[in-house]
Amino acid sequence: MPIKSKIRTVPNFPKEGIMFWDITTLLKDPIGMQLVMDDLVKRYRGKKIDKIVGLDARGFILGGALSYVLGVGLVLARKAGKLPAECEALEYELEYGTDKIEIHKDAINPGDNVLVVDDLLATGGTAMAAIKLIEKMGGKVMEAAFVIDLPDVGGRKKLQEAGYNLYWQTEFEGD
């Protein structure tokens, strides 16, 4: 798929032994960005979506463009302490420690149909935390969409086993 060919692989980032799939090369390429957005618009146009939740930080870019085209609101799911108004928060486990994700309290209404968008699905920890936070706020997650899935890392399996619908545009083997 052409999307995959526009993603740069950076070895040993952010630490030794990690392969980092960098979508900045995809985003800077007008054809690459069009491929991503055209595919997402085709998939979600006409669906009952009230809000798109973009995950910190590349999900903001993708979610913002998609929310504009679909004519729905964009909600930011951010790391703790980054949003200015009163927030709902959820702490979640990382490989070594914990993190916290927040959404403004007034961003999700009970019964909202929500699409979660991010660039990459690896362990699924951040995506799962965002989904649980959306549900805590009364929203219904219809699907979570990613440009890249890393199936060998286990996030896809984790989210699917929890009953969530997922969509990804391309995948890379290995972790």
N, C-alpha and C positions, 0 to 999 in steps of 0.2 A: 504494500500500500504506500502511496507517495508520502503520506503523513510521516511514516516511520523513517523514511529516508531524509527527512528534514530535521530530525532530532539529533543533537550532538551527544556523543558519549564521552564523559570525562572520567578517566580512571583515577582511583585513589582520592576521591573527593566525597564527603568532607574529611575522610580519614583513609588511611592505608587499607586496601582490600575492598573498598566500596566503589562500585561503578555508578556514576551519577548520570542520569538521562536528563539532559538540559533542553528544555523547550524554548529557551530564548531564541535559538536559531530558527525554530518553527514560527515563533511569533513575529520575528523581524522580516520573514519572507511573506510578502503579500499573498502569494499563491498558497503557501502553507496555512496561513491564518484563514484564508477563504475556504480551504478544504475542511479544516476543523469546524468552522462556523456553519458552512453549508450542510455538513453532515449532522451537526447538532440541531440545526433549525429543521431539517427534514424529519428528524426523529421526533421532535417535540412540538412542532407547529400543530395547532388544533387540539392538543391535549389540555386537560383541565389543570393548569398550573397557576397557583396564586402567587407563589414566591419562589425565587431561585436563591439558594444559600450558597454563596461562594466561600470556599475555605481559604484561610490565610496561607499564602498570599496570591499564588498564581490563579487560584479559583476566582479571585476578584476580577481578574482580566477577562477570563472566559465567561464567567457568570454575568459580568457587566455587559459584554457584547451581546450575549444571548438574551438577557432580560430586555435590552433595548429592542432587538428584532421581534421578540415575542410579545412585547408590550406588557410585561409583568414586573413586579417589584424585585429589587435586589437586596438581599440581607447579607451582612458580613458576619462570618463566624471567625473571631479573632483570638489570638493568644491573650492571656489575662493581662488586664491593665491597659489595653490599647483603645478601648471604646469609651467615649466620654460620658455617656448617660448611664442610668441604672441598668444593670445586666443580670441575666440568668447565667449561671456558670455550671460547668461540670468538670470535675477532676477525673483524669484517666491515667492508666498505667502506661509507661513507656518501657522499653527494654531495660533501662537502668534509671528508675525513678518515676516521677509523675509529672504531668503537665495539666494545664487547665485551659478550657476553651470557653468563650463567652459570646453571647448574642444579646443585643439590647432587648429589654423586657417587652417593649412595645412593637417589636419587629415581626413576631409570629402571632397570628390570631388562632384561637381554637378552631379546628376544622380546616385550616389552610392546607391545600395540597402543595407539597414542597418538592422541588428538584434540587438535589445537592450536586455541586459541580466543583471539580478540582483537576489539577493536571495529572496527578499520579496516584495510583493505588499500590501501596507496598504492604505494610503490616496491617493496615486497616484501622489502626488505633485512632487517628484523628477523625477519619470518616465515621467510625462507629460512635465516637464521643459526640460529634456534631449531630448525628442521627438521633441519639438518645436525648440530647438537649432539645432538639426540635420536638420530639415526642413529649418530653416533659412540659413543654410550653403549649401542647395541645395540637401541634401540627401533625400532618400525615405525610410521611416521606414516600413519594410514589416511585422514585428511582434515584440512584446516585450514578453520575456520569463522570468519566475520566478520559483523558487523552491516552494515557499509558496505564497498562496493568502489568505488574510484575508477579505472575502467578506462582513462581517458586517461593516467594516470600510469605504467602499465605493469607493476605488480606481478602482476596476474592472469596476464598473458601470460607473464611470466618464470617464475612458479611452475608454470603449466600446461605450458609447454615443457620444464620440468625433470621432468615426469611426475607432479606432485602433484595430488591431488584437492582441489578447493576448493568451498566453499559460502559464499554471501553472501545476506543477507536483502534488501538494497536497494543501489542504486548512485546516485552523483551524477556527472554529466558535468562535465568540466573539471578543472583542477588548482589 
